[in-house]
């Protein structure tokens, strides 16, 4: 099932994360599970695998931030 179908079914959200120093250049795309509150997929430009540094950022910085913000929207 593709991103679009999961989005329409309200199963996941898609985030396009950009580097603040270069906001016009794609950085990473993250698929976030609304049910599990976790990252399902994380890819760089042209479906490349993210570096360990990027994965650490996504899991340790971005994910807690996203969970807090999304929790506030639902509450």
ABEGO torsion letter per residue (X at the ends): XBAAAAAAAGABBBBBBBBAABAABBABBBBBBAAAGBBABBBBBGGBBBBAAAAAAAAAAAAAAAAAAAAAAAX
